[in-house]
Amino acid sequence: MFRGNRLVFLVLLITNLFFIGCKKKQTETTISGVISSKIEGALLSNVQVKFYVNSLADNSFSSVFQLKESISTSVSGSYNFLFVKTSSDIEYKIEFIKEGYLFKSILFSPDAIDTGEKNKRDVNLVPIGTVNFNIKSSSNTSSIDEVLFTFNNELESGQSFSNLLFTGGAVDTVFSTIIVAEKFNLFNYVLKRNGQLYSVLDSVFVSKNNSVTTEIIY
C-alpha cells in the first residue's frame, strides 16, 4: 500500500514538473537586436538599453512604465531581454542611450510580440553634434546690404532657420542647433550688395559629440 502511494506520488510529481517546464518554456519571450550608427554604419557597443513594461494596475489602465531591466550592448552591438509576457501587459518601451548619439525610444504593443519566441528589433542611432552659425557683417558692408540665411535641419529634433534676414553693417549674431554629425549639412544664403544678388550654397561638417562654429561674413 505504501509503495503504491509512493509510486502515484512520483508519477504526479513528474507530470507536474513536465507541465511546469512546458509552461515556463512557452512564456519565455525574447526581444533582441543589434544597434548600429545610421550614418557611420558601425556597430555600437556600450549603448545603455532600458526595457520598460506598462501593465494593468488593479485591472485599471495606467500610463506608467516600470523599468524591468537595464543593460549595455556588447562589442558586437547586440542586446537581449528575456521576460515573461502576461495578459496584463499593455505596452512595451525600449530606450537607447549613448553619448554622441540622439536618444531613441521605441514603443510596441503586446500584439507585435510573439509569445515564447525570439523577437528581433534592430535599431539605428543617429550621431549628433552642435553647429554655431555666426552671421557677421564686414568692413565692406553698407547700411543697405542684406543677407538672407536658410538652413533646413535634417534632424527632426534640431532647429531649422528659414529666411533669416540681416541688414546693415552692425551685424554679429550667433544661433546654434544640434545637427546630424559625421556628414556634410547644406545651408545657403543670398547676399544683396549694391543692388546685385549673389546666391551661395555651402555646407558644414561636425564630428559626433563635438561643436563647430561656421562664419557667414557678408
Secondary structure, 3 states (H helix, E strand, C coil): CHHHHHHHHHHHHHHHHHHHHHHHHHHEEEEEEEEEECCCCCECCCCEEEEEEEECECCECCCCCEEEEEEECCCCCEEEEEEECCCCEEEEEEEEECCCECCEEEEECHHHCCCCCEEECCEEECEEEEEEEEEECCCCCCCCCEEEEEECCCCCCCCCEEEEEEECCCCEEEEEEEEECCCEEEEEEEEEECCEEEEEEEEEECCCCCEEEEEEEC
